[in-house]
Amino acid sequence: MKKLSWFNKVMYFFNIVLTILSFVAFVLPFLAPKLFPLLSVLTLLLPSFLVVNLLFFLYWLIQFKRQIILSGIVLLLGITFVNKYYKFSSIDLPHDTNDFTVMSYNVRLFNLFKWMDKDNVGEEILTFVNEQSPDILCIQEYSSSADVRFRLYNYQYFHKQGKKIKTSQAIFSKFPIINDGTIELPESNNSVVFADIRKGKDTIRVYNIHLESIKISPDVTELEENVESINKEKSQLVFNRISEAFKKQQIQAELISEHIKTCTYPLIICGDMNNSAFSYVYRNIKGSLNDCFEEAGNGFGQTYQFKYYPARIDYIFADKSMEVKSFNNFPKFKNSDHFPIMTRLRIKEQ
């Protein structure tokens, strides 16, 4: 430190603080949010931490300072997280007659309450789905009140909730559904549905999940207002709300994980987890399954219209017995606060 200028000493101090925060964020996916609910918010910021650590690394590299070691260690440890955030190349393997496609999409009730200044959202979503024609379609925040009919699918299952406005998670399939059910999530308006689907001689179980929302709007207006006004009380309320949502998500993820253990079929899990790929709930639900974006995606894989940040909070996980042949997100299709995602799979021959 003696050979550092006063400015570099300040920079190194912030570098140390960032390193500590980064290490905490590395560990948090292995710790239940209820133990450290406020700290769990750091998992949302981990990609930003890695980017800033890279900038520090370059800063010290240009000056040939040994302080480069600190950010270098963080970046080396963070390599395992990079694929969850950004993929440099995609995979699109040749089509086969045994391939099948799965789409997941949070449609936000088909704009039933006019969040968007558009009148034909339901029709546009229906047209898009018909064009993509996935074999299995999982929809979160489905509303029968919007009167959108997916007539391509002879088989469907959804669990309605609510009194005046019925909402549900829905599974539509071109293949026969031979069994279905619901996992009730305590003290929540969210739920999980599942369906056992017969494809040829194989049976697969598909879960469609929607975990507790952290209730931050896509344009992050609330956060911006708090920063601009330096309103510590309101900022604390926002962080408390997020941490409470994470605690609920933990309970929900553990319920889902326990239910999955009873299944003897190959699994596909789709849905809106309302959390990052660096979180406890992601790790708990994914288990040993493949994240289809990690296997075949490209770029940031953004699934949510979050201002300033390419958030990926919607996922498709596939059993190891399935080959992930392609993965796509559709960030140009803006008819919800979420973007649809779709993967092409093939069950491997035994």
Helices and strands as residue ranges (DSSP letters): H 6-27, G 28-30, G 39-44, H 46-62, H 68-85, E 100-106, G 108-111, H 121-132, E 136-143, G 144-146, E 155-161, E 167-173, E 177-184, E 191-199, E 202-210, H 221-229, H 232-260, E 267-272, H 280-286, E 290-291, H 292-296, E 314-318, E 322-329, E 341-347
